[in-house]
Amino acid sequence: MELILALDAGTSVVRTVAFDPDLEVVDEAYLELTQYFPAPGEVEHDPHEIARLAVSTLRDVAARARDAGHHVAALGLTNQRETTVGFDRERGDVFQRAIVWQDRRTADRCRELEAQGHGDAVRAATGLVLDSYFSATKMQWMLERGLADDARRPSFATVDSWLLWTLSGGVEGGVFVTEPSNASRTLLLDLATLDWSATMTSIFGVSRSMLADVRASASSFCVVSGDVVPELAGVPVTGVLGDQQSALFGQACFSPGLVKATYGTGAFLLANAGNTVPSVVKGLLSTVAWDLGAFGPTSYALEGSAFVAGAAVQWLRDLGFVSSSGELESLALSVDGSAGVQFVPAFTGLGSPFWDPDARGAISGLSRGVGKGEIARALVEALAYQVRAMTDAFRDGGLELRELRADGGAAAMDLLLQLQATNSRVDVVRSSTLEATARGAASVAGLEVGLWSSLDELSEKWRGVARFHPESPVAVDAGYDAWRRAIDRA
């Protein structure tokens, strides 16, 4: 068979997934990525580890494909977006560990820039808000601390650019490129021109020469170097999307009003907003969905972002509260309700629509009658409440939600998706594959090499496997109101 591989370099896991011409998963390999927390509010990854895990999973899947007689036609790439790598392209040295999107160390700098009056200009040009979530202040932080002073060729990369450079040879001729869905998460890209904004680079003190060239999301980015991944030598990388836009594409949300929710490390809600830069909606972000080059005009999206979702489940697992992430739902279903317990998973601040970098996690409403089941239930409810806050903001902004297509690891929980449908007053559909992020990258890559001919053909290959309808909202409304009061305290 002709296969498309997708490399999905996420926040917690790096995986490679092989898809057949029907976009069914044929094989996959994954490895967990080490998380570093050097200080409260700080989160880091080792860029070299990201690259090692990427190469390892690619080699595993490519070798099995070769042994089975399959042909890999192309590679797609998707990735955690705002995480920032500072490095020297001539020597391959990184300045320090990558600063992850969840990191809050530049929150004070964002407040300073807001006080200086830059907020409106940033919002108008980039569609984003001044928050430490995004890449530009991470780059500025490295520059201000002299981390790039000794580098002969300082460069700043989002994870897509870092991996493309690595896979295409690194210091031995690696290609330094990005594409608009990732670039639009840096606070440096002009949404209208899809190019780096001179105004934004000036505000943040980042030279354009330090940034990657911007290409369409469906492009011939590079070919894989045989010195890096021998099993994929010469295979072209033809599709790149940031992970949340990739999930939107993988869920076949190709027309305005279609919405996807990904319950991964964080919870991210994206709605296709059409082919023009969307108007500002309070509490939400405007971003590039994808630029398909010859296959159609640029598409944009409105986005809501909750920084912690699955990461809270992982936290409970690491504390020994549950033995595995899959145990959470059965524990939550062992009780009738949360008994007044509220879980606010603001471990790294609050994202949409609150945008409060100083908020911190809290569990409230505890009593002697509370056990593990009630706390587990409170967390599942909180995951639904976070997304409800976003769907309410979408409606307040005038966007009518047709249905919500769910993916990501936590979307395997029936309890969560039923709570979501009832809270958000919209049907929730579980995708046939929870790996919509990888599917999106594979879809774009296959489109570019002609394995699929159109978006219509890709739409026909998408299917849902379970649909959840809203139930009576009375009970969840009371719980949501209590959760919003817990948000105020957090």
MIPADO-736527 format. One record per residue (C-alpha): z, y, x. Coordinates in pm, whole numbers, padded with zeros to 5 digits, always signed. Layout:
N
ZYX;...
//
This chain:
490
+00000+00000+00000;-00032+00364+00084;+00322+00500+00115;+00466+00848+00129;+00793+00887+00315;+01044+01155+00227;+01308+01268+00476;+01602+01414+00284;+01844+01590+00521;+02129+01670+00285;+02475+01811+00333;+02658+01479+00332;+02386+01223+00398;+02053+01205+00580;+01816+00957+00420;+01455+00844+00437;+01294+00711+00120;+00956+00536+00089;+00757+00589-00233;+00455+00395-00357;+00155+00550-00541;+00348+00528-00871;+00634+00727-00714;+00861+00424-00730;+01111+00374-00449;+01002+00094-00215;+01265+00126+00056;+01527+00361+00192;+01780+00408+00469;+02067+00655+00489;+02348+00760+00719;+02648+00984+00652;+02659+01318+00832;+02982+01429+01002;+03152+01730+00844;+03344+01973+01068;+03607+02215+00931;+03720+02422+01233;+03922+02667+01023;+03993+02735+00653;+03668+02833+00482;+03453+02723+00776;+03211+02429+00758;+02983+02312+01039;+02734+02037+01124;+02603+01918+01461;+02226+01997+01467;+02164+01721+01718;+02337+01472+01488;+02117+01584+01199;+01813+01518+01418;+01945+01180+01537;+02015+01060+01185;+01674+01180+01071;+01497+00994+01350;+01706+00681+01298;+01640+00654+00924;+01272+00736+00970;+01237+00463+01230;+01413+00206+01011;+01198+00266+00705;+00873+00313+00900;+00926-00012+01093;+00982-00210+00773;+00677-00050+00614;+00467-00143+00918;+00598-00500+00922;+00511-00536+00552;+00155-00420+00619;+00188-00084+00444;+00027+00240+00563;+00226+00565+00575;-00013+00837+00460;+00220+01136+00505;+00577+01253+00540;+00754+01502+00314;+01071+01686+00414;+01354+01828+00206;+01683+01966+00325;+02007+02152+00269;+01884+02508+00261;+02099+02797+00385;+02261+02607+00673;+02167+02788+00994;+02089+02659+01343;+02075+02897+01640;+01891+02753+01940;+01669+02812+02240;+01318+02675+02186;+01244+02657+02559;+01549+02452+02652;+01643+02291+02323;+02003+02411+02355;+02192+02501+02037;+02425+02801+02053;+02698+02625+01857;+02728+02383+01566;+02519+02477+01264;+02695+02703+01013;+02674+02525+00677;+02583+02693+00348;+02939+02635+00220;+03086+02834+00512;+03275+03153+00420;+03332+03314+00762;+03097+03605+00693;+03246+03702+00355;+03400+04021+00499;+03066+04120+00650;+02901+04078+00312;+03160+04307+00157;+03096+04566+00428;+02721+04559+00362;+02787+04591-00011;+03014+04891+00053;+02739+05048+00264;+02511+05037-00040;+02275+04757+00062;+02340+04531-00236;+02072+04670-00467;+01802+04663-00197;+01888+04305-00107;+01881+04200-00472;+01549+04371-00538;+01368+04230-00235;+01515+03883-00205;+01645+03796-00553;+01980+03705-00396;+02326+03860-00378;+02518+03962-00068;+02716+03643-00017;+02809+03438+00288;+02632+03144+00123;+02301+03265+00263;+02163+03252+00616;+02121+03610+00739;+02489+03692+00794;+02532+03357+00971;+02255+03461+01213;+02415+03803+01253;+02753+03641+01321;+02605+03440+01610;+02429+03743+01755;+02736+03966+01736;+02940+03710+01928;+02691+03695+02209;+02606+03331+02145;+02236+03403+02196;+02266+03643+02494;+02189+03389+02763;+01904+03222+02575;+01556+03300+02701;+01404+03250+02357;+01667+03277+02083;+01557+03137+01748;+01725+03088+01413;+01625+02803+01189;+01709+02659+00853;+01729+02279+00866;+01363+02230+00769;+01246+02436+01068;+01488+02260+01303;+01362+01917+01198;+00994+02012+01198;+01034+02150+01550;+01217+01834+01658;+00978+01585+01497;+00670+01758+01638;+00799+01738+01996;+01079+01992+02040;+01062+02157+02381;+00740+01963+02443;+00527+02169+02207;+00731+02159+01887;+00600+02364+01593;+00834+02637+01464;+00750+02683+01096;+00913+02708+00754;+00799+02757+00395;+00897+02993+00110;+01151+02785-00083;+01371+02761+00227;+01287+03105+00362;+01381+03262+00028;+01740+03146+00086;+01794+03349+00403;+01827+03704+00257;+01527+03792+00476;+01218+03696+00269;+01046+03935+00032;+00989+03738-00289;+00675+03931-00377;+00493+03906-00042;+00638+03568+00072;+00682+03716+00418;+00977+03834+00622;+01092+04178+00506;+01113+04444+00773;+01388+04616+00574;+01597+04301+00551;+01557+04204+00917;+01668+04558+01005;+01975+04544+00781;+02090+04216+00932;+01981+04287+01290;+01761+03980+01318;+01431+04019+01502;+01124+03876+01332;+01040+03702+01661;+01352+03488+01614;+01222+03348+01284;+00977+03071+01204;+00625+03129+01073;+00606+03095+00693;+00347+02855+00550;+00277+02724+00201;+00507+02442+00084;+00205+02212+00065;+00048+02246+00410;-00038+02050+00720;+00279+02155+00902;+00254+01926+01203;+00215+01564+01304;+00505+01345+01410;+00526+01301+01786;+00511+00943+01906;+00771+01033+02168;+01017+01114+01888;+00935+00854+01620;+00698+00595+01772;+00654+00416+01439;+00515+00735+01281;+00307+00869+01569;+00036+01097+01434;+00156+01087+01072;+00119+01435+00918;+00406+01627+00761;+00236+01779+00457;+00510+01885+00216;+00837+02075+00266;+01080+02207+00005;+01443+02310+00003;+01650+02040-00164;+01710+02210-00498;+01351+02324-00542;+01245+01975-00437;+01459+01826-00713;+01300+02069-00962;+00957+01946-00847;+01070+01584-00847;+01189+01622-01206;+00837+01744-01298;+00969+02081-01419;+00627+02238-01377;+00634+02476-01676;+00865+02767-01763;+01186+02671-01944;+01222+02324-01795;+01557+02296-01622;+01712+02048-01381;+02072+01996-01276;+02149+01822-00949;+02503+01693-00906;+02514+01646-00530;+02756+01792-00276;+02741+02099-00497;+02599+02138-00848;+02274+02330-00874;+02089+02437-01186;+01729+02555-01154;+01491+02669-01426;+01119+02713-01376;+01060+03086-01432;+00679+03093-01405;+00439+03252-01159;+00580+03604-01132;+00902+03721-00967;+01165+03693-01244;+01378+03982-01359;+01732+04002-01232;+01975+03798-01445;+02345+03871-01404;+02528+03594-01225;+02211+03404-01130;+01969+03408-00837;+01593+03449-00826;+01420+03227-00573;+01085+03078-00479;+01036+02738-00640;+00726+02640-00439;+00399+02765-00300;+00139+02491-00344;-00138+02678-00166;-00473+02552-00296;-00307+02361-00581;-00193+02664-00776;-00007+02996-00775;+00341+03041-00639;+00614+02940-00883;+00957+03101-00904;+01291+02980-01034;+01620+03113-01163;+01915+02937-01005;+02283+02883-01054;+02488+02733-00772;+02831+02570-00770;+02935+02506-00412;+03148+02196-00473;+03075+01902-00705;+03034+01565-00537;+03223+01706-00239;+03536+01712-00459;+03482+01345-00546;+03443+01272-00175;+03764+01466-00108;+03956+01248-00353;+03804+00940-00193;+03900+01053+00157;+04258+01115+00040;+04275+00758-00087;+04296+00873-00451;+04001+00645-00531;+03859+00371-00309;+03498+00474-00376;+03316+00756-00549;+03194+00509-00812;+03552+00441-00920;+03601+00795-01051;+03433+00745-01389;+03623+00428-01480;+03947+00603-01386;+03852+00905-01601;+03766+00677-01894;+04104+00502-01872;+04266+00799-02050;+04188+00987-02371;+04180+01327-02204;+04304+01535-01915;+04642+01613-02081;+04600+01984-02006;+04520+01936-01638;+04254+02174-01503;+04070+02113-01176;+03901+02412-01010;+03694+02273-00718;+03661+02609-00540;+03718+02465-00193;+03470+02712-00042;+03478+02991-00298;+03299+03020-00630;+02924+03050-00674;+02733+03131-00993;+02807+03316-01208;+03140+03422-01053;+03041+03495-00689;+03394+03505-00552;+03414+03393-00187;+03792+03426-00181;+03864+03181-00464;+04018+02851-00360;+04062+02513-00519;+04343+02451-00764;+04480+02175-00984;+04697+02317-01263;+04874+02196-01575;+05059+01917-01396;+05354+01742-01559;+05546+01416-01506;+05320+01255-01767;+05007+01315-01559;+04862+01026-01362;+04551+00949-01165;+04344+00906-01480;+04414+01257-01607;+04333+01413-01271;+04008+01215-01247;+03919+01319-01601;+03993+01684-01518;+03752+01670-01225;+03469+01518-01432;+03528+01785-01696;+03523+02056-01427;+03181+01938-01306;+03049+01987-01660;+03229+02321-01700;+03076+02460-01380;+02726+02387-01508;+02815+02521-01854;+02906+02854-01696;+02554+02860-01555;+02374+02751-01874;+02565+03023-02061;+02437+03274-01802;+02081+03146-01848;+02105+03204-02222;+02264+03547-02173;+01959+03629-01959;+01724+03536-02243;+01606+03197-02114;+01580+02928-02380;+01675+02586-02246;+01445+02307-02372;+01627+02017-02205;+01827+01960-01891;+01701+01690-01652;+01985+01549-01444;+01984+01385-01102;+02207+01340-00800;+02480+01086-00736;+02728+01204-01002;+02452+01194-01268;+02510+00817-01279;+02822+00891-01489;+02757+00868-01864;+03082+01056-01926;+02966+01354-01720;+02624+01378-01885;+02771+01348-02236;+03024+01619-02157;+02740+01829-02015;+02522+01795-02325;+02810+01895-02551;+02927+02183-02333;+02580+02324-02270;+02447+02265-02624;+02130+02100-02498;+01995+01748-02457;+02060+01608-02110;+01815+01349-01975;+01895+01123-01681;+01594+01076-01456;+01467+00725-01381;+01554+00798-01019;+01862+00991-00919;+01687+01069-00589;+01477+01347-00742;+01517+01553-00425;+01336+01297-00210;+01085+01235-00488;+00993+01604-00494;+00924+01615-00120;+00716+01299-00143;+00522+01439-00440;+00426+01759-00259;+00331+01567+00057;+00118+01320-00139;-00051+01598-00331;-00158+01763-00006;-00317+01443+00131;-00488+01352-00197;-00274+01058-00304;-00226+01244-00632;-00475+01493-00768;-00277+01730-00990;+00056+01832-01139;-00052+01669-01465;-00081+01335-01289;+00264+01380-01137;+00408+01474-01479;+00283+01146-01622;+00480+00956-01358;+00813+01118-01448;+01037+00945-01702;+01390+00966-01828;+01604+00657-01880;+01889+00794-02092;+01924+01093-02327;+02255+01251-02425;+02278+01470-02736;+02538+01741-02795;+02839+01634-03000;+03098+01848-03177;+03185+02132-02939;+03536+02202-03073;+03735+01994-02825;+03528+02088-02520;+03537+02457-02611;+03916+02458-02598;+03906+02277-02262;+03645+02516-02127;+03850+02819-02230;+04152+02673-02049;+03937+02604-01742;+03815+02967-01740;+04179+03080-01740;+04240+02846-01445;+03939+03006-01272;+04109+03346-01306;+04421+03211-01137;+04220+03050-00858;
//
